[in-house]
Amino acid sequence: MNIIFKDNAKGIQEKYTVLDLDTFLMPDGSVYTACCVVENIPITELSQTTSLKELHSNLIENYAKKNWSYCEQAIEHLMGKWGGEVDSFYEDIRSRVNRLKTLTLDDSWTPVISKT
């Protein structure tokens, strides 16, 4: 698996599975979304690729909506998929969800990670 910025994913998506990860706010105010390029999908998962991509996308979307229950369930289904290549990201999201669900977040909370 390789990590790239979404701006560089054009053209790659036709050949490889590209999954959005985190979005970062840089010191200069620019915003970048990191993606992973999954190159080696186990043959046993090939028929599930479309549904797994959709579930991953819904995980990212529901994380932004603070829908922690959905995130926890999605992570359970996604762990071990993609040949285990994305598991460290799912573990990180699970840790964040566990921490965030104990907090009272106001409307100013955003999933964007500030690098300023």
Summary of the structure (lengths in Angstrom):
residues: 116
radius of gyration: 14.7
end to end distance: 27.1
largest distance: 43.6
contacts: 288
relative contact order: 0.18
helix: 48%
strand: 20%
